[in-house]
């Protein structure tokens, strides 16, 4: 037996262990990505406006255009949650860059507390990257008590850069849609984050 063979066996053993460790790392990484894929996808959509998802923003840069666009509000509820959700106004007309606030009325029609969360998008899809939400009840889970109604705000603006989008020059209306789904193990709303209006409804 040559003096090189033990060296070769040791090298093969080391390489085998390294390969095994790499495989374990890859599998662990894939599992981690699988668990994180849904929140990461949602975050990606919120940042980029992908698939018509409105962008989550901080504030407008102050640029306001004379161009006006009608924003229509749509609301849907999954059959698995006993809620009702309706916009307090079906449509508003806003100037590009102008910050606007609308309200949605959410009601729990059951006799027990229910936690829900809203998914959302805008149509047409291309507008997603220009539709910026500054505040929205859809940013977090909402817990309503039996028969409770809340008035929840949506604060948004349409980026004035939309004016530079050649394919959307003729666009005169946008639809913002919400769909409510139930959530398990949701956290109840903080009473300090709301006040009651004159009709006894909770206003966020």
C-alpha positions as a Markdown table, in Angstrom:
| # | Residue | x | y | z |
|---|---|---|---|---|
| 1 | Unk | 0.0 | 0.0 | 0.0 |
| 2 | Unk | 1.4 | 3.4 | -0.9 |
| 3 | Unk | 1.9 | 6.2 | 1.6 |
| 4 | Unk | -0.7 | 8.3 | -0.4 |
| 5 | Unk | -3.7 | 6.0 | 0.2 |
| 6 | Unk | -4.4 | 6.9 | 3.9 |
| 7 | Unk | -4.2 | 10.5 | 2.9 |
| 8 | Unk | -6.7 | 9.9 | 0.1 |
| 9 | Unk | -9.1 | 8.1 | 2.5 |
| 10 | Unk | -8.9 | 10.9 | 5.0 |
| 11 | Unk | -9.6 | 13.5 | 2.3 |
| 12 | Unk | -12.6 | 11.6 | 1.1 |
| 13 | Unk | -13.9 | 11.3 | 4.6 |
| 14 | Unk | -13.5 | 15.0 | 5.2 |
| 15 | Unk | -15.2 | 15.8 | 1.8 |
| 16 | Unk | -18.1 | 13.4 | 2.6 |
| 17 | Unk | -18.7 | 15.2 | 6.0 |
| 18 | Unk | -18.6 | 18.6 | 4.3 |
| 19 | Unk | -21.0 | 17.4 | 1.6 |
| 20 | Unk | -23.4 | 16.1 | 4.3 |
| 21 | Unk | -23.2 | 19.4 | 6.2 |
| 22 | Unk | -24.0 | 21.4 | 3.1 |
| 23 | Unk | -27.0 | 19.1 | 2.3 |
| 24 | Unk | -28.3 | 19.6 | 5.9 |
| 25 | Unk | -27.9 | 23.4 | 5.5 |
| 26 | Unk | -29.7 | 23.4 | 2.2 |
| 27 | Unk | -32.6 | 21.4 | 3.6 |
| 28 | Unk | -32.8 | 23.7 | 6.6 |
| 29 | Unk | -32.8 | 26.7 | 4.4 |
| 30 | Unk | -35.5 | 25.4 | 2.2 |
| 31 | Unk | -37.7 | 24.6 | 5.2 |
| 32 | Unk | -37.1 | 28.1 | 6.6 |
| 33 | Unk | -38.1 | 29.7 | 3.2 |
| 34 | Unk | -41.2 | 27.5 | 3.1 |
| 35 | Unk | -42.3 | 28.8 | 6.5 |
| 36 | Unk | -41.4 | 32.4 | 5.6 |
| 37 | Unk | -42.7 | 32.4 | 2.1 |
| 38 | Unk | -46.2 | 33.8 | 2.8 |
| 39 | Unk | -45.2 | 36.8 | 5.0 |
| 40 | Unk | -42.2 | 37.5 | 2.7 |
| 41 | Unk | -44.4 | 37.4 | -0.4 |
| 42 | Unk | -46.9 | 39.8 | 1.3 |
| 43 | Unk | -44.1 | 42.1 | 2.3 |
| 44 | Unk | -42.7 | 41.9 | -1.3 |
| 45 | Unk | -46.1 | 42.9 | -2.7 |
| 46 | Unk | -46.5 | 45.8 | -0.3 |
| 47 | Unk | -43.1 | 47.2 | -1.1 |
| 48 | Unk | -43.2 | 46.8 | -4.9 |
| 49 | Unk | -47.0 | 47.0 | -5.7 |
| 50 | Unk | -46.7 | 43.5 | -7.3 |
| 51 | Unk | -50.0 | 41.9 | -8.4 |
| 52 | Unk | -52.0 | 45.1 | -7.7 |
| 53 | Unk | -51.0 | 45.2 | -4.0 |
| 54 | Unk | -51.0 | 48.9 | -2.8 |
| 55 | Unk | -47.7 | 50.0 | -1.5 |
| 56 | Unk | -47.3 | 50.7 | 2.3 |
| 57 | Unk | -45.8 | 54.1 | 2.6 |
| 58 | Unk | -45.0 | 56.8 | 5.2 |
| 59 | Unk | -46.0 | 60.1 | 3.6 |
| 60 | Unk | -46.4 | 61.8 | 0.2 |
| 61 | Unk | -43.5 | 63.8 | -1.2 |
| 62 | Unk | -45.9 | 66.7 | -1.6 |
| 63 | Unk | -46.2 | 66.5 | -5.4 |
| 64 | Unk | -49.8 | 67.0 | -6.5 |
| 65 | Unk | -51.1 | 66.8 | -10.0 |
| 66 | Unk | -54.3 | 68.4 | -11.5 |
| 67 | Unk | -55.2 | 65.0 | -12.9 |
| 68 | Unk | -58.2 | 63.5 | -11.1 |
| 69 | Unk | -59.0 | 59.8 | -10.7 |
| 70 | Unk | -62.1 | 58.2 | -9.2 |
| 71 | Unk | -61.3 | 55.6 | -6.6 |
| 72 | Unk | -64.0 | 53.0 | -6.1 |
| 73 | Unk | -64.2 | 50.9 | -2.9 |
| 74 | Unk | -65.2 | 47.2 | -2.9 |
| 75 | Unk | -65.6 | 44.9 | 0.1 |
| 76 | Unk | -66.0 | 41.2 | 0.3 |
| 77 | Unk | -66.3 | 38.7 | 3.2 |
| 78 | Unk | -65.1 | 35.1 | 3.3 |
| 79 | Unk | -68.1 | 32.7 | 4.1 |
| 80 | Unk | -66.1 | 31.4 | 7.0 |
| 81 | Unk | -66.2 | 34.7 | 9.0 |
| 82 | Unk | -69.5 | 36.1 | 10.3 |
| 83 | Unk | -68.7 | 39.7 | 9.5 |
| 84 | Unk | -70.1 | 42.5 | 7.4 |
| 85 | Unk | -67.8 | 45.1 | 5.8 |
| 86 | Unk | -69.0 | 48.1 | 3.8 |
| 87 | Unk | -67.3 | 51.4 | 2.8 |
| 88 | Unk | -69.0 | 54.5 | 4.1 |
| 89 | Unk | -68.7 | 56.0 | 0.6 |
| 90 | Unk | -68.7 | 53.9 | -2.6 |
| 91 | Unk | -66.4 | 56.3 | -4.6 |
| 92 | Unk | -64.2 | 59.4 | -4.2 |
| 93 | Unk | -62.5 | 61.5 | -6.7 |
| 94 | Unk | -58.9 | 62.5 | -5.8 |
| 95 | Unk | -56.1 | 64.4 | -7.4 |
| 96 | Unk | -52.8 | 62.5 | -7.9 |
| 97 | Unk | -50.5 | 63.0 | -4.9 |
| 98 | Unk | -53.4 | 64.2 | -2.7 |
| 99 | Unk | -53.8 | 62.4 | 0.6 |
| 100 | Unk | -57.3 | 61.2 | 1.3 |
| 101 | Unk | -59.1 | 59.4 | 4.1 |
| 102 | Unk | -62.1 | 57.1 | 3.8 |
| 103 | Unk | -63.7 | 54.8 | 6.3 |
| 104 | Unk | -65.0 | 51.3 | 6.4 |
| 105 | Unk | -67.6 | 49.9 | 8.7 |
| 106 | Unk | -66.8 | 46.4 | 10.1 |
| 107 | Unk | -69.5 | 44.5 | 12.0 |
| 108 | Unk | -69.2 | 41.2 | 13.8 |
| 109 | Unk | -72.7 | 39.6 | 13.3 |
| 110 | Unk | -72.0 | 36.6 | 15.6 |
| 111 | Unk | -72.6 | 36.2 | 19.4 |
| 112 | Unk | -68.9 | 35.6 | 20.2 |
| 113 | Unk | -65.6 | 37.5 | 19.6 |
| 114 | Unk | -64.1 | 37.0 | 16.2 |
| 115 | Unk | -60.6 | 38.0 | 14.8 |
| 116 | Unk | -60.2 | 38.8 | 11.1 |
| 117 | Unk | -57.7 | 40.2 | 8.7 |
| 118 | Unk | -58.2 | 41.8 | 5.3 |
| 119 | Unk | -56.4 | 41.0 | 2.1 |
| 120 | Unk | -56.4 | 43.8 | -0.5 |
| 121 | Unk | -55.5 | 44.8 | -4.0 |
| 122 | Unk | -56.2 | 47.5 | -6.6 |
| 123 | Unk | -57.4 | 47.2 | -10.2 |
| 124 | Unk | -55.9 | 47.6 | -12.7 |
| 125 | Unk | -52.8 | 45.7 | -11.4 |
| 126 | Unk | -50.4 | 48.2 | -12.9 |
| 127 | Unk | -51.6 | 50.9 | -10.4 |
| 128 | Unk | -50.5 | 48.9 | -7.4 |
| 129 | Unk | -47.0 | 50.5 | -7.3 |
| 130 | Unk | -48.6 | 54.0 | -7.4 |
| 131 | Unk | -51.3 | 53.4 | -4.8 |
| 132 | Unk | -49.8 | 54.2 | -1.5 |
| 133 | Unk | -51.5 | 53.5 | 1.9 |
| 134 | Unk | -50.4 | 55.5 | 4.9 |
| 135 | Unk | -52.8 | 53.9 | 7.3 |
| 136 | Unk | -55.2 | 51.0 | 7.0 |
| 137 | Unk | -57.2 | 48.6 | 9.2 |
| 138 | Unk | -55.8 | 45.9 | 6.9 |
| 139 | Unk | -52.2 | 46.3 | 8.3 |
| 140 | Unk | -53.1 | 44.2 | 11.3 |
| 141 | Unk | -55.6 | 41.8 | 12.7 |
| 142 | Unk | -58.9 | 43.1 | 14.0 |
| 143 | Unk | -60.8 | 41.5 | 16.9 |
| 144 | Unk | -64.5 | 42.4 | 17.2 |
| 145 | Unk | -66.7 | 41.5 | 20.2 |
| 146 | Unk | -70.2 | 40.0 | 19.8 |
| 147 | Unk | -72.3 | 42.3 | 17.6 |
| 148 | Unk | -69.6 | 45.0 | 17.7 |
| 149 | Unk | -69.1 | 47.6 | 14.9 |
| 150 | Unk | -66.0 | 49.6 | 14.3 |
| 151 | Unk | -65.3 | 52.5 | 11.9 |
| 152 | Unk | -61.9 | 51.9 | 10.5 |
| 153 | Unk | -59.8 | 54.4 | 8.4 |
| 154 | Unk | -57.9 | 54.0 | 5.1 |
| 155 | Unk | -55.5 | 56.8 | 4.4 |
| 156 | Unk | -54.0 | 56.8 | 1.0 |
| 157 | Unk | -52.7 | 58.8 | -2.0 |
| 158 | Unk | -52.0 | 57.9 | -5.6 |
| 159 | Unk | -48.4 | 58.8 | -6.5 |
| 160 | Unk | -48.2 | 61.7 | -9.0 |
| 161 | Unk | -45.7 | 59.7 | -10.9 |
| 162 | Unk | -48.6 | 57.8 | -12.3 |
| 163 | Unk | -48.9 | 60.7 | -14.7 |
| 164 | Unk | -45.7 | 59.5 | -16.4 |
| 165 | Unk | -47.0 | 56.0 | -17.1 |
| 166 | Unk | -47.8 | 56.1 | -20.8 |
| 167 | Unk | -50.0 | 53.0 | -20.7 |
| 168 | Unk | -52.2 | 54.5 | -18.0 |
| 169 | Unk | -52.7 | 57.9 | -19.6 |
| 170 | Unk | -56.4 | 57.2 | -20.2 |
| 171 | Unk | -57.1 | 55.7 | -16.8 |
| 172 | Unk | -59.9 | 57.6 | -15.0 |
| 173 | Unk | -60.9 | 55.1 | -12.3 |
| 174 | Unk | -59.3 | 52.6 | -9.8 |
| 175 | Unk | -61.0 | 50.0 | -7.7 |
| 176 | Unk | -59.6 | 49.2 | -4.2 |
| 177 | Unk | -60.9 | 45.8 | -3.0 |
| 178 | Unk | -60.8 | 44.2 | 0.4 |
| 179 | Unk | -61.7 | 40.6 | 1.4 |
| 180 | Unk | -62.0 | 39.7 | 5.1 |
| 181 | Unk | -60.8 | 36.3 | 6.4 |
| 182 | Unk | -61.0 | 34.8 | 9.9 |
| 183 | Unk | -57.8 | 34.5 | 12.0 |
| 184 | Unk | -57.0 | 32.0 | 14.7 |
| 185 | Unk | -55.2 | 33.1 | 17.8 |
| 186 | Unk | -55.7 | 36.8 | 17.0 |
| 187 | Unk | -54.8 | 39.5 | 19.5 |
| 188 | Unk | -57.7 | 41.7 | 20.8 |
| 189 | Unk | -57.7 | 45.4 | 19.9 |
| 190 | Unk | -56.3 | 47.7 | 22.5 |
| 191 | Unk | -59.0 | 49.9 | 24.1 |
| 192 | Unk | -56.5 | 52.8 | 24.2 |
| 193 | Unk | -56.3 | 52.8 | 20.4 |
| 194 | Unk | -59.9 | 53.7 | 19.9 |
| 195 | Unk | -62.7 | 56.1 | 20.9 |
| 196 | Unk | -66.5 | 55.8 | 20.7 |
| 197 | Unk | -68.4 | 58.0 | 18.3 |
| 198 | Unk | -71.9 | 59.5 | 19.0 |
| 199 | Unk | -73.6 | 56.3 | 17.7 |
| 200 | Unk | -71.8 | 54.1 | 20.1 |
| 201 | Unk | -69.6 | 52.6 | 17.4 |
| 202 | Unk | -65.9 | 52.2 | 18.0 |
| 203 | Unk | -63.8 | 54.5 | 15.8 |
| 204 | Unk | -60.1 | 53.4 | 15.2 |
